[in-house]
């Protein structure tokens, strides 16, 4: 039975790139369709088996996933798998227009850590007037936390060679708020894609959604990129409050230094994390994101 990778979904059809070469459209077989209705959805990146049928192919089975990008909408009660068998989560933010939201960046990077993905931060639109200071500050903050940071411009091409090298390493998922320029970056990296892009909304300076469904895009130099709809208000899924400190890489060297076992790093005396914040060894803004996400994790349980 031929095997392949799901490159796109929509209208009850699944675009499957077969290992043997061609890309085919496949319908869900009855058993797989029933599983999809109970929550085990087929998503981009899934490895599947298909079978020739009258008028096309049927999707017969889905192979176990190695990793997956999982999120929930805030207030949501169920997990949503966005992409499967992904190696890296590439968080795209704009240096300005719209202005970066630190808490949103931290939330997406925690998703990367909790899903055991390599986290990468891309700061786009560095060519805009007065954007460079904000971009440089973001680079300092997140490089200090241990992340690979790239300052880029989809318009001028700055930083795109280095970003291409990152995206050509396995399968990457591009995530970030609408308006950050994810589709523009992909168009700049591979002009033949001609992905639809949009301007900022005149109300509030927020981006409009231009990617309406997730798709997996092969790059000529190797590597696959999952282009996903804009991540706005994204909730964590499956991250307990006790697990959260380990999702902040810069916290890890201090986790064994607290006075009390099971320290929440919020109110206990002699907390090594809070001491590191006071001494300037851990960013106060990153710690504030931790405290906010911890409250959210506690409320979810």
C-alpha positions in Angstrom: 0.0 0.0 0.0 1.6 3.4 -1.0 2.8 5.7 1.8 3.1 9.4 1.8 2.9 12.7 3.7 -0.2 14.9 4.0 0.6 18.3 2.5 -2.8 19.9 2.7 -6.4 19.4 3.7 -9.7 21.0 2.7 -13.2 20.2 1.4 -13.0 16.5 2.5 -9.8 16.0 0.4 -6.3 15.4 1.6 -3.3 16.3 -0.6 -0.8 13.5 -0.1 2.8 13.5 -1.5 3.5 9.9 -2.1 7.0 8.6 -1.4 7.2 7.3 -4.9 6.8 10.9 -6.3 3.4 12.2 -7.3 1.0 14.2 -5.2 -2.5 12.8 -5.1 -5.9 13.7 -3.7 -7.3 11.2 -1.2 -10.7 10.7 0.5 -10.9 9.4 4.1 -11.8 5.7 4.3 -14.8 5.0 6.6 -12.8 3.8 9.6 -10.4 6.8 9.4 -13.3 9.2 9.0 -14.9 7.9 12.2 -11.7 8.4 14.1 -11.5 11.9 12.8 -15.0 12.7 14.0 -14.0 11.5 17.5 -11.0 13.8 17.7 -8.2 12.0 16.0 -8.0 14.4 13.0 -5.7 13.9 10.1 -3.4 16.9 9.9 -0.6 18.2 7.7 2.6 16.3 8.3 0.9 13.0 9.1 2.4 9.9 7.5 -0.4 7.9 5.8 -1.1 4.9 3.7 -3.4 5.3 0.7 -4.9 2.9 -1.8 -6.0 3.5 -5.4 -9.7 3.6 -5.8 -12.2 4.6 -8.5 -11.8 8.3 -9.1 -8.6 8.7 -7.0 -7.3 7.4 -3.8 -8.6 6.5 -0.3 -6.7 7.3 2.9 -6.5 4.0 4.6 -4.5 4.6 7.8 -2.4 7.1 9.7 1.0 6.1 11.1 2.0 7.0 14.7 3.3 10.5 15.1 6.8 11.3 16.4 5.9 14.9 17.5 3.0 17.2 17.0 2.1 20.9 17.5 -0.8 21.0 20.0 -2.7 24.1 21.0 -6.1 25.2 22.3 -8.0 28.4 21.9 -8.3 30.2 25.1 -11.3 29.0 27.0 -11.3 25.8 24.8 -11.7 22.4 26.3 -10.1 20.3 23.7 -6.7 20.0 22.2 -6.2 20.9 18.6 -3.3 19.3 16.7 -2.0 21.8 14.1 0.7 19.7 12.5 2.4 16.3 12.9 6.0 15.1 12.8 7.4 18.5 13.1 11.0 19.2 14.2 11.0 22.9 14.9 8.5 25.6 15.9 9.5 28.9 14.2 7.8 31.8 15.9 7.5 34.8 13.6 6.8 38.3 15.0 7.1 41.7 13.5 9.5 44.3 14.9 6.7 46.8 14.4 3.4 47.1 12.6 2.1 45.3 14.6 4.2 45.8 17.6 5.6 42.5 19.2 3.7 41.1 22.1 6.2 39.5 24.5 3.7 37.4 26.3 2.4 35.9 23.0 6.0 35.1 21.9 6.7 33.4 25.3 3.5 31.5 25.1 4.4 30.1 21.6 7.9 29.2 22.8 6.4 27.3 25.8 4.3 25.3 23.3 7.6 24.5 21.5 9.2 23.3 24.7 6.2 21.3 25.9 5.9 19.6 22.5 9.7 18.9 22.5 10.3 21.0 19.4 13.3 23.2 18.6 12.2 26.8 19.2 13.3 29.5 16.8 12.4 33.2 16.9 12.2 35.2 13.7 11.8 39.0 13.9 10.5 40.3 10.6 10.1 43.8 9.2 13.4 45.1 10.5 13.6 47.4 7.4 10.7 49.6 8.7 11.6 53.0 10.2 12.5 52.8 13.8 12.2 49.0 13.9 15.8 48.2 14.5 16.0 49.1 18.2 13.0 46.9 19.1 14.4 44.1 16.9 17.8 44.3 18.6 16.2 44.2 22.0 14.1 41.1 21.1 17.3 39.4 19.8 19.2 40.1 23.0 16.3 39.0 25.3 15.6 35.7 23.5 19.2 34.8 22.6 20.0 35.2 26.3 17.2 32.8 27.1 18.9 30.2 24.8 16.9 30.6 21.6 18.1 30.9 18.0 17.0 34.3 16.8 16.9 35.7 13.2 16.4 39.3 12.3 14.9 39.4 8.7 13.1 41.5 6.2 10.8 39.9 3.6 11.0 43.1 1.6 14.7 43.7 1.4 15.9 40.1 1.8 18.0 40.7 4.9 18.6 37.6 6.9 16.8 35.3 4.5 19.8 33.2 3.6 20.3 32.2 7.2 16.6 31.6 7.7 16.5 29.4 4.7 19.3 27.2 6.2 17.2 26.8 9.3 14.0 25.9 7.4 15.9 23.3 5.3 16.6 21.3 8.4 13.7 18.8 8.6 10.1 20.0 9.0 9.4 23.4 10.6 6.0 25.0 11.5 5.7 28.7 11.1 3.5 30.2 13.8 2.8 33.7 14.9 0.1 36.4 14.9 -1.6 37.6 11.8 0.3 40.5 10.2 3.7 39.3 11.3 4.5 38.4 7.7 4.7 34.6 7.6 3.3 34.3 4.1 5.4 37.2 2.9 8.6 35.5 4.2 7.7 32.3 2.4 7.0 34.2 -0.8 10.4 35.9 -0.5 12.1 32.5 0.1 10.3 30.8 -2.7 8.7 33.4 -5.1 6.9 30.7 -7.1 4.6 30.1 -4.2 2.6 33.3 -4.7 0.9 32.9 -1.3 -1.8 35.5 -0.5 -0.7 38.3 1.8 -2.7 41.1 3.5 -2.3 44.5 4.9 -2.9 45.4 8.6 -6.5 46.2 9.6 -7.1 49.9 10.0 -8.8 49.2 13.3 -6.2 48.6 16.0 -3.3 47.8 13.6 -4.0 44.0 13.9 -3.2 41.7 11.0 -5.8 40.0 8.9 -5.7 36.3 8.5 -4.3 35.5 5.0 -3.6 31.8 5.5 -7.0 30.2 5.9 -5.9 26.5 6.2 -2.7 24.9 7.1 -0.4 23.5 4.3 3.0 21.8 4.1 5.3 23.5 1.6 8.5 21.8 0.3 11.4 24.1 -0.2 13.8 23.5 -3.2 16.8 23.2 -1.0 15.2 20.5 1.2 13.0 20.8 4.2 9.3 21.2 4.6 7.5 24.2 6.1 4.1 24.1 7.7 2.3 27.4 7.0 -0.4 27.8 9.6 -3.3 30.3 10.1 -2.4 33.2 12.4 -2.0 32.3 16.0 -3.6 35.0 18.0 -4.9 34.1 21.5 -3.3 30.7 21.9 -3.9 28.5 25.0 -1.5 25.9 26.3 -2.6 22.3 26.3 -1.3 19.5 28.6 1.2 21.6 30.4 0.9 21.3 34.2 1.9 24.2 36.5 4.7 21.9 37.8 6.0 21.3 34.3 6.0 24.9 33.3 9.4 26.0 34.8 11.1 23.4 32.6 9.6 25.1 29.6 11.7 28.2 30.2 15.3 27.2 29.2 16.9 30.0 31.2 15.2 28.7 34.4 16.8 25.2 34.2 20.2 26.0 35.7 18.5 27.3 38.8 15.8 24.8 39.4 17.8 22.7 41.9 18.8 25.7 43.9 15.5 26.5 45.6 15.2 26.0 49.3 11.9 24.0 49.1 11.2 21.0 47.0 8.3 21.7 44.7 8.9 25.4 44.8 6.3 27.3 42.7 8.9 30.1 42.1 6.2 32.6 43.0 6.0 33.2 46.8 8.4 30.8 48.6 11.5 32.2 50.4 15.0 31.5 49.0 13.7 30.8 45.5 16.6 30.5 43.1 14.5 31.6 40.1 13.3 34.8 41.8 16.8 35.5 43.1 18.1 35.2 39.5 15.5 37.7 38.4 16.4 40.1 41.1 20.1 39.7 40.2 19.4 40.3 36.5 20.4 36.8 35.4 16.8 36.0 34.2 14.6 38.5 32.3 11.9 40.1 34.5 9.6 40.1 31.5 10.1 36.4 30.9 9.4 35.7 34.6 6.2 37.8 34.3 5.1 35.5 31.4 5.9 32.5 33.5 3.7 33.8 36.4 0.8 34.5 34.0 1.0 31.1 32.3 1.3 29.4 35.7 -2.0 31.0 36.8 -3.6 29.8 33.5 -2.3 26.3 34.0 -3.7 26.2 37.6 -7.1 27.5 36.4 -7.2 24.8 33.7 -7.2 22.1 36.3 
